[in-house]
Each structure stands twice: as structure tokens, then as C-alpha cells.
Amino acid sequence: MQRHILCLGDSNTYGYTPEPVPGSRFPREVRWTGRLQAALGAEYLVIEEGLPGRTTVFDDPVEEGMSALPYLYPCLMSHAPVELLVLMLGTNDVKERMGANAFAIGKGLRRLVRKARSIPCWAGSPRILVVAPLSLEEAVTRSPAAQEMGAGCVEKSRRLPGQFRAVAREEGCRFLDANTLGLSYNAIDFMHLTRESHARLAEVLAAQIPTLLQP
């Protein structure tokens, strides 16, 4: 039986790209999840659960269904048995309208991790990899996404890795900081990964995941 790797994220798991037009999506073979599947091979099933706008636990006041928390149970159970949950969320949590600072976003991640552990979906002991997303660039405040993200988004995003690292350590999760991998955002909205960065993220994860799943 294939080993299920569930990747729960936002638009950077979905593969959003503003090119050639806003709202485009990289094809499966370009997205990091698709590249990860190709690299890991047939022994694994990489399940892509990316939703543009998704948050850890915060309800978006203007967009429906963005909190990962109520979706977590049906998502994990429908893909059981799950060997590894890869969580890469947090970027949308820094939107001004969410009203959350980095500390609160870290608490949201902790709540999500604890909920995931309680769900009877696991093939053995729960294994969770927390990926801190690439911090937003200052240029996002002058981009087409500026009003969507609002004031303070860049500073909050830069504080997330430290908060997420602490949560991962306290909760016994594995941790990966995307800011250490040489990734970059596109030069249009400055908040979505380039195709080269999708490839790099997949490369790193493909090297780490078999080790993470060792007994």
C-alpha cells in the first residue's frame, strides 16, 4: 500500500501564479507537490490540499471556508491512513483584516497541530512536519496584493518562523524553515513562489521525507 503524504496549505500549495494572467495555476508537474510525487516514486502518494486564502484557524470575515481547523477532520479522515502531514500555512494569517499578531498565529498553528494529532487517521504514530512559509518581501506593499494584505503584513510574516519553530519544538513536530532554502517569490505580487522555488522545495522535502518516516 502507498504511504500517504498529505500536504495541507494555501495558494503556494495550490500552485497559484499571476502569470500569464492573475489567477493562473502552475500545472501539476511544476507544483512542488507534483514534483515531490515524482521524486518519491510509486511507494508514496502525495496528496495536495492547497486552497488560496487558507489560514491556520482564523475565519476570514469576507471569504468563506478559509480556516483549516474545521476542514482538518474530514480532510485527514478521507485520506487515511496518513503517514505524514505537511503543514505550510501562515501567510494569509498575516492579513490586516485577520487582526492577529505573530504570537497569535503561532497559537493557531499549535491548536491545528493538536487537533490533527487527535484524529484517528494515522498509520502508526502521528507525524507532522511544520513548514514556515517564505516571509513576504517589502515589495508586496507596492504590488497588486498590497490592499489585500494590508498594513503590517511583512513584519508579521518575518516573525512567523520563530513562532512556528517554537511550536514545532514544544509539540514534537519536525520543522522546516522555507526561508533557509533559497526560495523566491515572483516579481509581480511578491508572495507566490516561482516555478524554480517549487522545484527547490520539492527537492528538499524529497530528501527529508523518507528519513522522517523511518521507525
PLY file of the C-alpha trace (Angstrom):
ply
format ascii 1.0
element vertex 215
property float x
property float y
property float z
element edge 214
property int vertex1
property int vertex2
end_header
0.00 0.00 0.00
1.22 3.51 -0.80
2.34 5.72 2.06
0.07 8.77 2.21
1.77 12.17 2.49
-0.88 14.85 3.00
0.19 18.41 2.14
-2.18 20.98 3.65
-1.52 24.54 2.61
-2.65 27.70 0.89
-2.07 29.18 -2.56
1.59 28.16 -2.55
0.50 24.54 -2.24
-2.28 25.10 -4.77
0.35 26.44 -7.17
-1.06 29.91 -7.76
0.83 32.15 -10.17
-0.06 35.61 -11.51
1.46 34.68 -14.87
0.37 34.72 -17.63
-2.72 36.29 -16.02
-3.78 36.72 -12.37
-5.44 33.59 -11.06
-3.39 31.16 -13.11
-2.11 27.89 -11.66
1.07 26.01 -12.35
0.44 22.55 -13.82
0.79 19.52 -11.54
4.26 18.68 -12.83
5.51 22.17 -11.87
3.90 22.43 -8.43
6.05 21.31 -5.53
3.56 18.59 -4.62
3.68 17.12 -8.11
7.46 17.30 -8.20
7.59 15.68 -4.78
5.43 12.82 -6.03
7.73 12.30 -9.00
10.80 12.34 -6.79
9.44 9.96 -4.13
8.03 7.46 -6.58
5.20 4.96 -6.58
5.74 3.85 -2.97
4.23 7.16 -1.87
1.00 9.04 -2.59
1.46 12.80 -2.27
-1.95 14.34 -1.64
-2.27 18.03 -2.49
-4.70 20.02 -0.33
-3.96 23.63 -1.26
-6.56 26.39 -1.04
-5.78 30.03 -1.90
-6.55 32.18 1.14
-6.45 29.34 3.68
-5.44 30.23 7.26
-4.47 28.11 10.23
-7.55 28.69 12.40
-8.81 32.20 11.63
-12.16 32.77 9.94
-11.86 35.29 7.13
-14.59 37.91 7.53
-15.02 38.32 3.77
-14.18 34.89 2.29
-15.90 31.66 3.26
-14.27 28.46 4.42
-10.69 29.66 4.83
-9.87 28.27 8.29
-8.07 24.92 8.13
-9.41 23.91 11.55
-12.95 22.72 10.65
-11.65 21.15 7.43
-8.94 19.14 9.18
-11.06 16.19 10.36
-12.80 15.39 7.05
-9.58 16.04 5.16
-7.43 13.70 7.23
-10.08 11.03 7.55
-10.82 10.95 3.83
-7.15 10.31 3.09
-6.49 7.83 5.91
-4.25 6.11 6.71
-1.94 9.14 6.79
1.80 8.64 7.29
2.82 12.32 7.31
1.00 15.64 7.46
2.93 18.55 5.94
1.53 21.89 7.15
2.56 25.00 5.24
0.25 27.79 6.35
0.50 31.23 7.91
0.85 33.71 5.06
-2.86 34.54 4.92
-3.00 34.79 8.70
-0.89 37.98 8.49
-3.56 39.86 6.54
-4.55 43.02 8.36
-8.22 42.04 8.47
-7.42 38.88 10.48
-6.30 41.06 13.39
-3.70 38.53 14.60
-0.07 39.13 15.51
2.67 36.54 15.01
2.25 35.16 18.52
-1.48 34.58 17.98
-0.77 32.94 14.62
1.65 30.60 16.39
-1.08 29.71 18.87
-3.34 28.99 15.91
-0.77 26.61 14.49
-0.47 24.87 17.87
-4.23 24.38 18.00
-4.18 22.90 14.49
-1.34 20.52 15.34
-3.09 19.30 18.48
-6.32 18.78 16.58
-4.52 16.80 13.89
-2.94 14.52 16.46
-6.33 13.71 17.98
-7.84 12.47 14.71
-7.83 8.66 14.25
-6.40 8.80 10.74
-2.80 7.80 11.33
-0.81 4.87 10.05
1.01 4.45 13.35
2.07 7.42 15.45
1.13 10.91 14.20
3.92 12.51 12.18
3.66 16.22 11.37
6.11 18.44 9.51
5.61 22.17 10.04
6.96 24.30 7.20
7.32 28.01 7.98
6.42 29.81 4.73
8.79 32.15 2.97
8.43 35.60 4.51
6.78 38.31 2.45
9.03 40.77 0.65
8.74 44.50 1.29
7.79 44.94 -2.35
4.44 43.26 -1.65
3.32 46.58 -0.13
3.66 48.17 -3.59
2.22 45.23 -5.51
-1.32 44.39 -6.70
-1.68 42.41 -3.45
-0.95 45.40 -1.20
-4.52 46.24 -0.25
-5.46 42.59 0.14
-2.66 42.00 2.65
-2.94 45.35 4.44
-0.69 47.12 6.92
1.87 45.21 8.96
1.83 42.03 6.89
5.56 42.00 6.08
6.75 42.44 9.66
4.34 39.79 10.94
5.40 37.31 8.27
9.04 37.76 9.26
8.18 36.83 12.85
6.39 33.62 11.92
9.41 31.30 11.56
10.48 31.88 15.15
6.97 31.30 16.44
6.48 28.19 14.30
9.85 26.76 15.30
8.90 27.12 18.96
5.52 25.44 18.40
7.11 22.56 16.50
9.63 22.01 19.26
7.02 22.13 22.02
4.62 19.84 20.16
7.22 17.31 18.97
6.81 18.10 15.26
9.53 18.24 12.66
10.26 21.74 11.40
11.49 23.26 8.14
12.02 26.99 7.57
11.42 27.80 3.91
13.47 30.98 4.41
16.63 28.86 4.62
16.20 27.18 1.24
17.00 29.99 -1.20
13.41 30.29 -2.41
11.97 33.40 -4.04
8.64 34.94 -4.92
7.59 36.17 -8.35
8.24 39.79 -9.28
4.54 40.67 -9.71
2.82 40.11 -6.37
5.90 39.11 -4.34
4.02 36.47 -2.38
3.79 33.40 -4.62
6.65 31.03 -5.31
8.39 30.91 -8.66
8.49 27.64 -10.58
12.16 27.31 -9.64
11.22 27.63 -5.97
8.58 24.94 -6.32
11.31 22.68 -7.68
13.71 23.53 -4.86
11.12 22.96 -2.12
10.23 19.58 -3.62
13.90 18.64 -3.80
14.45 19.38 -0.11
11.30 17.58 1.00
12.06 14.55 -1.15
15.41 14.21 0.60
13.91 14.59 4.09
10.63 12.68 4.00
11.99 9.11 3.80
14.09 9.89 6.89
11.10 11.36 8.70
9.16 8.16 8.13
11.76 5.79 9.48
10.58 3.78 12.51
0 1
1 2
2 3
3 4
4 5
5 6
6 7
7 8
8 9
9 10
10 11
11 12
12 13
13 14
14 15
15 16
16 17
17 18
18 19
19 20
20 21
21 22
22 23
23 24
24 25
25 26
26 27
27 28
28 29
29 30
30 31
31 32
32 33
33 34
34 35
35 36
36 37
37 38
38 39
39 40
40 41
41 42
42 43
43 44
44 45
45 46
46 47
47 48
48 49
49 50
50 51
51 52
52 53
53 54
54 55
55 56
56 57
57 58
58 59
59 60
60 61
61 62
62 63
63 64
64 65
65 66
66 67
67 68
68 69
69 70
70 71
71 72
72 73
73 74
74 75
75 76
76 77
77 78
78 79
79 80
80 81
81 82
82 83
83 84
84 85
85 86
86 87
87 88
88 89
89 90
90 91
91 92
92 93
93 94
94 95
95 96
96 97
97 98
98 99
99 100
100 101
101 102
102 103
103 104
104 105
105 106
106 107
107 108
108 109
109 110
110 111
111 112
112 113
113 114
114 115
115 116
116 117
117 118
118 119
119 120
120 121
121 122
122 123
123 124
124 125
125 126
126 127
127 128
128 129
129 130
130 131
131 132
132 133
133 134
134 135
135 136
136 137
137 138
138 139
139 140
140 141
141 142
142 143
143 144
144 145
145 146
146 147
147 148
148 149
149 150
150 151
151 152
152 153
153 154
154 155
155 156
156 157
157 158
158 159
159 160
160 161
161 162
162 163
163 164
164 165
165 166
166 167
167 168
168 169
169 170
170 171
171 172
172 173
173 174
174 175
175 176
176 177
177 178
178 179
179 180
180 181
181 182
182 183
183 184
184 185
185 186
186 187
187 188
188 189
189 190
190 191
191 192
192 193
193 194
194 195
195 196
196 197
197 198
198 199
199 200
200 201
201 202
202 203
203 204
204 205
205 206
206 207
207 208
208 209
209 210
210 211
211 212
212 213
213 214
